[in-house]
Structures are given as C-alpha cells and as structure tokens.
C-alpha cells in the first residue's frame, strides 16, 4: 500500500512563505493528476492547485500568482510553494494523487499538514 506523507506546514506571519511537500512511499504508475486541497475550520475542502500528467497546472483564483505547484517525478514528490501568505490561507492542506483509469482508477490522500497564518 502506497502512503503519502506530507510535511512543511507550520505557523507563519502574513506575507511569509512556506513550502509543502508530499512524498509517496514508492513510485506510483499511471498518474493522471496530483492535487493539493485544503480545509479551513468550519468550511468544506477546496481544491488549491492541480498538476496533470501533461504538466498543465490549475489554481484556485484565491491563490493564483501566490502559490506554485510542482512535482519531482524521480523522487515521487509533490510540492506546493506558498508565498505572500494571508490569514485566510490558514487550513489543513492535503495532497491527493489520482492514477489509473476505469476499474483501475484510484486516489491516494495524505494525512494533512496544518498551515497557520497569523495577522
């Protein structure tokens, strides 16, 4: 069973930066998308950024121009560089990896890492 382990969360002042990492315990084949989600207290989980197997990226409007998603395929790691952080970015951040098609489609989730941005 492949596991995703996230790291990089913490407490930062508004305007600061953090880099989140999501490392897979072994290589995952047939990846179609790698995504960062977040869930703030009392709110629904929302998509933050996604990178497809074509390397196309997509971002939530609220983070465009501030966050950058990237991946290191050789090391099975997904990253989220977060700059110019705002208090409203405070949330638990989760990575998600989708792979396979049809009956072989599956998704893996990380355990979440807490990001707290103070004003």
Order of alpha helices (4+ residues) and beta strands (2+ residues): beta-beta-beta-beta-beta-beta-beta-beta-beta-beta-beta
